[in-house]
Amino acid sequence: MTRPPARPLARLAAALGVAVLLSSCGTDTPADTSADDPATRSTDFLITSEALPAGWGDSNSQGLDYRLTVCGVDLEPETPARASSLRFSQGPFGPFLEQHVRVYRTDVIADVLTDLRTALADCTGYTARGNRPDSPEARFSVEPLTVKGAPADSAAWRQTSQGDLPVTADVLVVRSGDSAITLMSYALRDTPDPSVLVRAAAALPRVG
């Protein structure tokens, strides 16, 4: 099921005055259900806080809403059959790690990753806007990122929101069959610890 074009998604955290890119939820909630739903469950790919460095634990979720266009590439071109999200943190103000899983009926994520790797080779930034007409724009700078041990067909980048309180996020998108797994490690006023994303990626089950 192909989705119509949509504006990029940017959740604005008003209390912090920063743009947060991806929402999260702790349940395996189908975005769409039908007789041809895939057998793979989105929860099959979820990690636990035990996979992360000492001091990390479960954090509150922010909902299952997810739609983001990075450097012109829509990361969710079709409505997924199943979806799950989790968030971990070292404290109420971070740093944070979010995991988002999308299970599709067809292998759309292979093309997404190909397009994303191509776009990231020359992309230095992009602009996102919330899903309301009065939502302000948020601008993000983009840098190349290598995640040790990540699959060769994955895509990774570092991005930083522009504004009074910048948020730097390291993002990794990997594929397993018809499923997309996104890991985002981010911090307020600081850069994320690279080891967090590396350890999270290494803990992913059934990737490949």
C-alpha positions in Angstrom: 0.0 0.0 0.0 1.8 3.1 -1.2 1.3 6.2 1.0 0.8 9.7 -0.5 3.6 12.2 -0.2 3.9 13.8 3.2 5.8 16.6 4.7 8.7 15.6 7.0 7.9 14.9 10.6 9.5 16.9 13.4 8.2 16.6 16.9 8.9 19.8 18.9 9.6 19.3 22.5 8.3 22.6 23.9 9.6 22.2 27.4 13.2 21.8 26.0 12.8 24.1 23.0 14.4 21.5 20.7 13.2 19.4 17.7 13.0 15.7 18.5 12.8 13.6 15.3 11.3 10.3 16.2 8.5 9.3 18.5 8.5 6.1 20.5 6.1 3.6 22.1 6.6 0.4 24.1 3.9 -1.7 22.5 3.7 -3.9 19.4 0.9 -1.9 17.8 0.0 -2.7 14.1 -0.3 0.4 11.9 -2.6 -1.6 9.6 -4.1 -5.1 9.9 -5.3 -7.4 7.2 -5.3 -11.1 6.3 -2.0 -10.8 4.6 -0.1 -9.4 7.6 3.5 -10.8 7.7 4.3 -13.5 10.2 7.3 -11.5 11.5 6.5 -9.5 14.7 8.1 -6.1 15.2 8.9 -7.1 18.8 11.2 -9.8 17.4 13.9 -7.1 16.8 13.7 -5.2 20.1 16.7 -4.9 22.3 16.8 -4.4 26.1 18.7 -2.0 28.3 21.0 -4.8 29.4 22.6 -4.5 25.9 23.7 -0.9 26.7 26.5 0.4 28.9 26.1 0.6 32.6 23.7 3.2 33.9 21.2 2.9 31.0 17.6 1.9 31.7 14.1 2.0 30.2 12.6 5.5 29.5 9.1 6.8 28.9 7.6 6.5 25.5 6.2 9.3 23.3 3.7 7.6 21.0 4.0 5.6 17.8 3.8 8.4 15.3 6.6 8.1 12.7 7.2 9.7 9.4 10.5 11.3 8.4 12.1 12.5 5.2 15.9 12.8 5.4 17.8 14.5 2.6 14.8 13.9 0.3 14.4 10.2 1.2 11.1 9.1 2.8 12.1 6.6 5.5 8.5 5.1 5.6 7.2 5.0 2.0 4.5 2.5 2.8 2.2 1.9 5.8 3.9 -0.8 7.8 2.0 -3.9 8.8 3.5 -3.9 12.3 5.4 -1.4 14.3 7.1 -1.1 17.7 9.3 1.5 19.4 11.3 1.7 22.6 13.3 4.4 24.4 16.2 4.1 26.8 18.1 6.8 28.8 20.7 7.5 31.4 18.4 10.0 33.2 15.4 12.3 32.7 17.4 14.6 30.5 19.3 11.9 28.6 21.3 10.9 26.8 18.7 8.8 25.0 18.5 5.9 22.7 15.4 5.2 20.6 14.7 2.1 18.6 12.0 2.0 15.9 10.9 -1.2 14.1 8.7 -1.3 11.0 7.6 -4.6 9.4 6.4 -4.3 5.8 4.5 -6.6 3.5 7.1 -6.2 0.8 10.8 -5.4 0.7 10.5 -1.6 0.4 13.3 -0.9 2.8 16.0 -2.2 0.4 15.3 0.7 -2.0 15.0 3.1 0.9 18.5 2.2 2.1 20.0 2.4 -1.4 18.5 5.9 -1.9 19.5 7.0 1.6 23.1 6.0 1.2 23.2 7.8 -2.2 21.6 11.0 -0.8 23.8 11.1 2.3 27.0 11.1 0.2 26.3 14.7 -0.8 23.7 15.9 1.8 24.8 18.5 4.3 21.4 19.2 5.9 17.7 19.2 5.6 14.6 21.0 6.9 11.7 19.3 8.7 8.3 20.6 9.6 5.7 19.2 12.0 2.4 17.8 10.8 0.3 20.9 11.7 0.0 23.9 9.4 1.3 26.2 12.1 4.3 24.0 13.0 7.6 25.8 12.8 10.4 24.5 10.6 13.4 22.8 12.1 16.8 22.7 10.3 19.3 19.9 10.7 22.9 19.7 9.6 24.1 16.3 8.5 27.5 14.6 8.7 28.8 11.1 7.6 28.8 8.5 10.3 30.4 5.0 10.5 29.0 2.6 13.0 31.4 -0.2 13.8 30.0 -3.6 13.0 26.9 -2.3 11.2 25.7 -4.3 8.1 27.2 -3.2 4.8 23.7 -2.3 3.4 22.8 -0.1 6.4 22.8 3.7 6.4 24.1 5.9 9.2 24.5 9.7 9.7 25.0 12.3 12.4 22.6 15.2 12.5 22.4 18.3 14.7 19.3 20.5 15.1 20.0 24.2 14.6 18.8 26.6 17.3 19.3 27.8 20.9 19.5 24.3 22.3 21.0 22.0 19.7 20.4 18.2 19.8 23.0 16.0 18.1 21.7 12.5 17.1 23.5 9.5 15.6 21.1 7.5 13.5 21.5 4.0 12.0 18.9 2.3 9.8 19.4 -1.5 9.1 17.3 -4.0 7.2 16.3 -7.6 8.0 14.1 -9.1 5.3 11.0 -6.9 4.9 11.7 -5.1 8.2 13.5 -1.8 9.0 15.2 -1.2 12.3 16.2 2.4 13.2 18.4 3.2 16.2 18.8 6.9 17.2 21.3 7.9 19.9 21.0 11.6 21.0 22.0 14.0 23.7 21.2 17.6 24.7 24.0 20.1 24.5 26.5 17.3 23.8 27.5 14.7 21.3 26.3 11.1 21.8 28.7 8.4 23.0 29.5 6.3 19.9 29.7 3.1 22.0 26.0 3.3 22.7 24.9 2.9 19.1 27.6 0.3 18.4 26.4 -1.9 21.3 22.8 -1.4 20.4 23.5 -2.5 16.8 25.4 -5.5 18.0 22.5 -6.6 20.1 20.0 -6.6 17.4 18.5 -10.1 16.9 17.8 -11.7 13.6 19.3 -8.9 11.5 20.5 -10.0 8.2 
